[in-house]
Amino acid sequence: MAHNILITGSQGYIGQRLMVALKDKHTVVGVDIVAAQDCDYSYHQMDIRSVKLVDVMREYDITHVVHLASVMQPSKNRARDYDIDINGTKNVLQACVHTGVQHITVTSSGAAYGYHSDNPAWLSEHHPLRGNREFAYSHHKRLIEELLKQYQTQQPQLQQLILRPGTVLGKTTHNQITALFNQARVIAIKGSDSPFVFIWDEDVLAIILKGVTENRVGQFNLAGDGALTITELASALNKPLLTLPAWLVKGALFVARRLGLSQYGPEQVNFLRFRPVLCNEALKTQFGYQPQKSSREVFDYYLQHNQERLNHDA
């Protein structure tokens, strides 16, 4: 059955790919804060906090929403980031309820589990969400999921699919994690393996498409099989591993931020030490999707397409 689908954050990489993949069989409408150039689908340049969002949903009789819009790189204005992430999501949900939307897919993050010393070796969907208050991205993802849980109880007619990706990698990925790979040395915190799980961007796209078109519901971790330790990452990058005690890294980040040399502070150490390692068993057995690439294969694929740049940056 054809759906009328609205995608927030439609001008991002995944958003644009979704629009193209869906537009032949479904009615698709894009919403984003940036201007769109030469798109062959319905598009509205709009902040997700806008009261006009409900009018767009009514105009196109939207049945399904894919909510991708969020603050990926926290700014120095945390109140602004909170307003976009939390109040923006609340506005999307309210518009869905007011217009009778049947199904919403939300891209959360594995960061919603938080970066904690007592995290289990593998986190599955039944573990609590403890996104750290000191990390805006992690904390906001946790708050968004708490909001979604309220709507699930109060507005059960709005079906929910919540996806929690690990680190997404593809040919052209540039984010806070890949910035670590660009350095001349790979920094490790003494006493921590800092394992990473990766998910191929093509797998993320395929999972969202399956979830929307098949009206899937529930919460699912998105990760390739296996994980790579910080030592294995350094070896794959062919870069020296610099292992430092946590207290030294905290002190260096404290001074660097005070001097305006870094946006990161001492709290960032836990981001490296206590990585949330996502179990993908529910994705495979309940959702019915086998990632095409393991964490190692995703990373090797990323290296294959970025080797020259990584060597140049180093």
Secondary structure, DSSP 4 states (H G I P E B T S, - for coil): ---EEEEETTTSHHHHHHHHHHTTTSEEEEEESS---S-SSEEEE--TT-TTHHHHHHHTT--EEEE----SS--S-HHHHHIIIIIHHHHHHHHHHHHT--EEEEE--GGGG---TT--SSB-TTSPP---TTSHHHHHHHHHHHHHHHHHHH-TTSEEEEEEE-EEE-TT--SHHHHHHTSSSEEEETT----B-EEEHHHHHHHHHHHHHTT--EEEEE--SS-B-HHHHHHHHT--EEEE-HHHHHHHHHHHHHTTS-S--GGGHHHHHS---B--HHIIIII----SS-HHHHHHHHHHHHHHHHHHH-
